[in-house]
Amino acid sequence: MVEWRISDGLTDYMFAATEMEARADAIARGEADELIWLLEHPPLYTAGSSAKREDLVDPDRFPVYDTRRGGQYTYHGPGQRVAYAMLDLNTRGKDVRKFVANMEAWVIAALAEFNVTGEIREGRVGVWVVREDKPLTLTGQKPEDKIAAIGLRIRKWVSFHGLSINVDPDLSHFDGIVPCGIREHGVTSLVDLGLPVTMEDVDVALKRAFSEVFGD
């Protein structure tokens, strides 16, 4: 069984990281069910295993946490739904590539609930949307903004960390980093796209989409 947990208010990052690791270890030992934990953090930056210090543009703006997940710098804050996924790949197939693809598909399916087309780009982590409402770039391309980030760690074939979807965060908070090391594209949210979506709406979409993608 997969337990679903929703935390109200803002959850301290170090508390969440400690809880995640403990739960992942318990799952690996066969002592706990899998867990999807939905929460929001206070404003902060996290550095993944590939983070480059020059991408931390404003190191004094918010707390910065080093984390052992994959990826580079990411922002978390109010208005962003974080979904931590502690899932047992021992029972889901020990295929990391497929698991990451399923995580991406989970986000895309959830966004589709709001008629938002999320897309994956080779060499660019996360989920992207094409901005039909913005002028073409200098190269004549339609601009693309990032709407969701994915950063995972797998230990003993149990995943932790997970994904984040921008519902209605303060997008200026992303200015303190180069999100995921990508300078030439922007960041958006569901509300920025003109959708009056609530966190509760996103939670319902995430749960429904999880069942579609992972078959639970």
Long-range contacts (C-beta under 8 A, 24 or more apart in sequence): 1-33, 1-34, 2-33, 2-34, 2-35, 2-36, 2-87, 2-210, 2-216, 3-33, 3-34, 3-35, 3-36, 4-35, 4-36, 4-38, 4-207, 5-35, 5-36, 5-37, 5-38, 6-38, 6-39, 6-203, 7-37, 7-38, 7-39, 7-40, 9-40, 10-40, 10-41, 10-42, 10-78, 11-39, 11-40, 11-41, 12-41, 12-42, 13-41, 13-42, 13-44, 13-46, 13-63, 13-65, 13-76, 14-65, 16-41, 16-84, 17-65, 17-67, 20-84, 20-86, 20-160, 20-161, 21-160, 23-86, 23-160, 24-86, 24-155, 24-156, 24-158, 24-159, 24-160, 25-156, 25-158, 27-86, 27-88, 27-158, 28-88, 28-90, 28-155, 28-156, 28-157, 28-158, 34-86, 34-87, 34-88, 35-84, 35-85, 35-86, 36-83, 36-84, 36-85, 36-86, 36-206, 36-210, 37-83, 37-84, 37-86, 38-81, 38-82, 38-83, 38-84, 38-203, 38-206, 39-82, 39-84, 40-76, 40-77, 40-78, 40-79, 40-80, 40-81, 40-82, 40-199, 41-76, 41-77, 41-78, 41-80, 41-82, 42-77, 42-78, 43-75, 43-76, 43-77, 43-78, 43-170, 43-173, 44-75, 44-76, 44-77, 45-73, 45-74, 45-75, 45-76, 45-176, 45-177, 46-73, 46-74, 46-76, 46-151, 47-72, 47-73, 48-72, 48-73, 48-74, 48-151, 50-181, 51-181, 52-181, 54-178, 55-177, 55-178, 55-181, 56-176, 56-177, 57-175, 57-176, 57-177, 57-178, 58-175, 58-176, 58-177, 59-176, 61-173, 61-176, 62-173, 62-176, 67-151, 67-161, 68-153, 69-151, 69-152, 69-153, 69-160, 69-161, 70-151, 70-152, 70-153, 71-125, 71-149, 71-150, 71-151, 71-180, 72-178, 72-179, 72-180, 72-181, 73-177, 73-178, 73-179, 73-180, 73-181, 74-149, 74-151, 74-164, 74-177, 74-179, 74-180, 75-169, 75-173, 75-174, 75-176, 75-177, 75-179, 76-164, 77-169, 77-170, 77-173, 78-169, 78-170, 79-166, 79-167, 79-168, 79-169, 79-170, 79-189, 79-191, 80-164, 80-165, 80-166, 80-167, 80-169, 80-189, 81-164, 81-165, 81-167, 81-199, 81-202, 81-203, 81-206, 82-162, 82-163, 82-164, 83-162, 83-163, 83-164, 83-165, 83-206, 84-160, 84-161, 84-162, 85-152, 85-159, 85-160, 85-161, 85-162, 85-163, 86-158, 86-159, 86-160, 87-158, 87-159, 87-214, 88-157, 88-158, 89-154, 89-157, 89-158, 89-159, 90-157, 90-158, 92-214, 94-157, 96-154, 99-152, 99-154, 99-159, 100-150, 100-152, 102-213, 102-214, 103-150, 103-152, 103-162, 103-163, 104-150, 105-213, 106-163, 106-206, 106-209, 106-210, 106-213, 106-214, 107-148, 107-150, 107-163, 107-165, 107-209, 109-209, 109-212, 109-213, 110-165, 110-202, 110-205, 110-206, 110-208, 110-209, 111-147, 111-148, 111-165, 111-190, 111-205, 112-209, 113-201, 113-204, 113-205, 113-208, 113-209, 114-190, 114-195, 114-197, 114-201, 114-205, 116-147, 116-190, 116-193, 116-195, 118-147, 118-148, 119-144, 124-180, 124-182, 124-185, 125-149, 125-150, 125-151, 125-180, 126-150, 126-180, 128-185, 129-188, 129-193, 131-188, 143-185, 143-186, 144-185, 145-185, 145-186, 145-187, 145-188, 146-179, 146-180, 146-182, 146-185, 146-186, 146-187, 146-188, 147-187, 147-188, 147-189, 147-190, 147-193, 149-179, 149-180, 165-190, 165-202, 165-206, 166-190, 166-192, 167-191, 167-197, 167-198, 167-199, 167-202, 168-192, 168-197
